[in-house]
Amino acid sequence: MPNIVVLVKRVPDTNARILVKGDRVDLSAVKWVISPYDEFAIETALQHKEAAGGSVTALTLGSSDADKILKDAKAIGVDEIVRVWDDSWSEMDSNSIQAALANAISGLGADVVYCGKTAADTGAGSTGPGVAERLGWASVSNIIDAKFDGGITVTAPAENGSAIISVSGNAVISCDKGNVKVRKPNVKGIMMAKRAQVNVVSGDAPASTVTIVSQTPPPAKPAGKKYEGGSSAEEVAKLLREEANVI
C-alpha cells in the first residue's frame, strides 16, 4: 500500500488586494489559503489512497503560520499533517525550499508525491520537477486526470492532444485542474482537523543565493476610451489594429 505525500503551500487568497508599502508587499491584512492547484493535488492523492490503500500525508514548509492550511487539508481527508521548518531559515530561494522538502519527503518514506502544477503566489512551477530531481525520481507535470487500476496512469497535455502516461516506481506528479473535482470538508472532518496535531520536522537546506531587493506594484492601467455612434467605427478599427493588436 502506497505511502503518499501531497505538498501544500500557504498563499494569499487569489481575491485579496495586494498592497506595496515602502519597498515590500504588505501581506498583513490578507486571508491565507491553500494554493488552488494544491487542492487538485490533494484530491488526486485521496483518490489514489481510495483505490490502492495506504495513507496520505500533507506536507508544507513554513513557520507555525502555515498550520492552518495543514488543518484545512486534514479537514478534506488527509491522514497526517507535517510541517518542515527551522527557525534559522528566513528568506529561502527555490533551491533551498526544494532541498528542504526533498529531505522531509525522504524522512517520511514516501512512495509517490503529488503537488500543484504551480503556486498561486509565485507562479514558477519549479517545485515538482525540482523536488523530483533532488530525490532522483521521475517527474510528471501538469496532469489533468489520473487512474489507479493496478498502478498509476495519468493524462497530461501534449502537442495536438493529450498523452497517456504509465507511472511505475517513485515519482513526483504535479496536478492541473483538468477533470478533478475537489471534495469539500464535512462537519466531521472539520472537527477532527481542529484537534489534529501538526508534526513538525527539521530539515537541511542550503543557504539562499537569491534575495529580494525591493518590490514595486505594476504600473497603473491607462484609462479606457469610450466611443459611441457609427461615425467612430473607423477610428475604433484603427485603434484595435494598431494599439490593441487584436485585428
N, C-alpha and C positions, 0 to 999 in steps of 0.2 A: 504494500500500500504506500502511495507516494507521500513524501514529506514536502508539502507545497508552501512556498513563501510568496507573498504578494507585497510589493513595495508601494507605500503610500507616502504622499507629501502634503504638508500643510501649506496652503497658498491663500492669498486674499480672494474673497468672493469675486467671481468674474463680473458681478454687477456693481462692485464697490468703486467709488470715485477715488482715484489715486491722486494725491497732492504732493508737491515738492516744496519743502521748506528749507531755505538755505541751499545747500548742495546735496541734500539727501531726500529720498522718498519718505514721506511721513505715513507710516502704517499704523499709527497709534489708535485710530478710530475705526479701522476696517474689521469686517467679520471674516474669520478664518474658516476654511472648509477643506475637505479632501479634494485634491486636484481632480477635475471631472473625468479625465481619461483613466485615472487610477480606479475610479468606480467601475469602469468596464473590466479592468484587470481583476478586481475583487470578484465580480460576478463570474468571470471565466474560471477563476481559481475555485470558487464554490461549486460550479458545475463539474469541474474536474474531480473534486472530492466526492460529490454525489454519485458520479459514475464509477470511480475506481477505489473509493475509500480513502483512508489516510487522514491527514489533518491540514489545516490552513493556518499559517501564521502571518499576521500583518506586521511589517517591519518598516520603521521610519528612522530618519536621522534628524536629531534636533534636541533642543532643551525640553524641559518639562512643559513648555507651552504647547508642544505637539501631542501631549497625552490625549487631548480631546478628540483629535481626528482618529487616533487609535481606538478610542472607545466608540466612536461613530462606526468604525469598521467592525468592531465587536458586535455592535447592535445589528449590523447587517447579517452577521453569521459566522465570522472567522472564529477559530478556536482559541488562538493565543495572540497576544499583542506584545510587541517587543520594540524598544527604542534604543538605538545606539548613540552614545554621546560621551564626550569627555569635556570637562569644564575648561580645559586648556585650549579647546578649539574656539575660534572666533569666526572670522571670515574664511570660508573654505571655497576653493575653486572646484571645478568638475573632477579633476584628478584626485584630489583628496577625498571628496564625497564618494566617488565610485570605489576608491580603495577601502574606505571605512565600511561601506555597505557590503562589498565582497568579503571582507574579513568576517563580518557578522553573519553573512549567509553561510559561510564555511562552518562557523561555530554552531549554527543551528542544524547542520547536517542536511541541508535542503537537497531535494532531487530535481526540482524544477522551480523556476522563479517567473512570476508574472508581474508586469508593470504597465503603466500607461505609456502611450507612444511618445508623449511629451508632457511637460509640466505647464500648467496654465500661466505661471508667472514668468518663466524664462523662455519657454518655447524651444529649447535647444534640441531636445530629442536624443541626447547623448547617453543618458543613464543606462538604458537597457543594453545597448551594444558595448558600452564601456565596462559595465559590471561583467558581462559575458567574457570580454577579453581578459579581464583580471582573474576570472575563475578558470579560464581555459575551456569554456563551454561553448556550445553552439548558440547563435543568436538568430532569432526570427522576429522581424519587425512589422508593426502596423497590421496585425491580423484583424480580420473582420468577422471571423467565425471559427469555431473550434468544435471538434467531435472527439469523444473519448471511448471509442469502441475497440478495446484491446490495445490501446495506445493513444497517442496524441496526433490528430490530423487537423491542420489549420488551413484557413484560406486567407491569402494575402493579395493585395493588388499587384498586378503585373502589367507590363506593356500590352495594351489592347485586350485586357481582360483580367482574370484572376488566376493565381497559382494555388494548387492544392499541394500542401507540403506535409509529409510524414516526419514527425519528430521522434527520434529514438535517442536514448541517453539523456544526459543533463543538458538543459537549455534555459536561456533567458528569453522570454516571449513578451514582446510589447504589444499592447492592445489598442486598437482604434474602436470607434463606436460600432460600425457595421450592423450586424443583426442582433447584437446583445441588448437585452432589455434589463436594466439594473433593478434588482428587487429592493423593496423598501423595508426598513426595520419595522417589526411589530412591537407591541407593548412588552411582551416577554423579553425580546431581545434588548430593548431599551433599558429595562430594569436590570437585566444581567450585566449590561455594559456599565451601568453606574457602579456596580460592586466589583467590577473586574480590576485586577491589579496589572499594572504595566511592568513588564520585566525589563529592567534597564541593564544594558551590557556596555562594556567599554570596547574600544577598538583602536587599531593602529591606522594612522593616516599621515601621509607626507605633508610637510608644510606647504601652504598655498603659495603659488608663484604668481598669482593674479589677484590684484586688489582693485576695488572700485575707488577711483579718484574723486569723481563727482557725478551727480545725476541731474539731468535737466528735463523739463517736460517737453513734449513735441511742440513744434510751432503751431500757433492757433490757425484754424482753417479760415480762409478768407470768407467774407460774407457772400452769400449766394446772390445770384442775379435772377430777376423776375421779368418775364416778357409776356405781353398779352396781345391778342389780335393777330390776324393773318399777316399783317404788314411786317411783323417781326420774324417771320419764318426764315427768310434768307439769312439774317444775322444769327439766329439761333443755330441754323445748319452750319454756318461758318465756325461758330464757337465750338460746336460739338466735334467738328472735324479738326480744327487747329489747336484748341486748348484741351478739350476733354479726350480727344483721340478715340472716340467711340464709333465714328463713321468714316 
